[in-house]
Amino acid sequence: MVPGQPPYALQPLSKDVFSLANLPPAFEITFKRDPAGAVAGFSIKQPQGTFEFTRAVSEPVGITIEDLMARHVEALGGEAAIRSRTSSEATIDIDFENQGLTGTGTVWTKAPNMAGSDFRLEAFGKTIATIRNYFDGSAGGEQISFAPETTLSGKRLEDSKVESAFYEPLEWKTLYSKIVVARKQKVGDEECYVVVKTPPSGNAVTDYYSTTSFMIVRRESITWDDTTNTGIPSTVTFSDYRKVDGLMAPYRVTIANVGNGNIVITTKTVKTNVAVPDSVFRK
């Protein structure tokens, strides 16, 4: 994984030596092991030369997965408040900072794992595009006015099943087959616990939780394209937390990737436990 680039699959050449998918043969990685056989680092050979990397020594993080999950749930407002919700409807403003586009939209969620959204993009005061996303818990897709419709499949479908989990803060142990508090790391001025969550299928996500507020500050994930068998790294930052019907929610979300640059989503209104028809989550 290289920040700002698609992931490169390793293809074995010999023991501990790999080429990188979609790169010329001049690129090669050799892993190095310590006397016990554990990976201690690697070297990457490329046309510019060979570069050495040593595995970083992890410092004790001082918190268990169970404790972090409990503190996060408490910070949100508590398990009872989370379970008291069954649906939500939010209206938002959208700003494509690097493309000169703005827009408005509505986002719906519904227990246990339904999600849908409807966006309208504008430029020079005119509507130029519409984007609709839908997922009903088992199937979903994307309908864009200026592109062919996409039906979710493969890893992207599996990722949607996890992303749409309405009670995700309470379901780490069922949604993910492996959860690791990897380290502490600063995001801006905020020290965070870095948590890597790996589902049984699909792509792992890396979440950053504040060590003081225990709210999620950043998420790193992959948007997968099963047609090309590649993924685009995406970073989401969460800020401006406010209490809505007893639960904390981020009112400003910034999505960054190499395809679109920065997309800033600002929440205008939120309604909870509203009647949302299932048709919102279907084609």
Buried (B, 14 or more C-beta within 10 A) or exposed (E): EEEEEBBBEEEEEEEEBBBBBEEEEEBBBBBBEEEEEEEBBBBBBBEEEEEEEEEEEEEEBEBEBEEBBEBBBEBBBEBEBBEBBBBBBBEBEBBBBEEEBBBBBBBBBBBEBBBBBBBBBBBEEEEEBBBBBBBBBEBBBBBBEEEEEBEBBBBBBBBBBBBBBBBBBBBBEEBBEEBBBEBBEEBEEBBBBBBBBBBEEBBBBBBBBBBEBBBBBBBBBBBBBEEEEBBBBBBBBBBEBEEBBBBBBBBBBBBBBEEBEBBBBEBEEBBBEEEBEEEBBBE
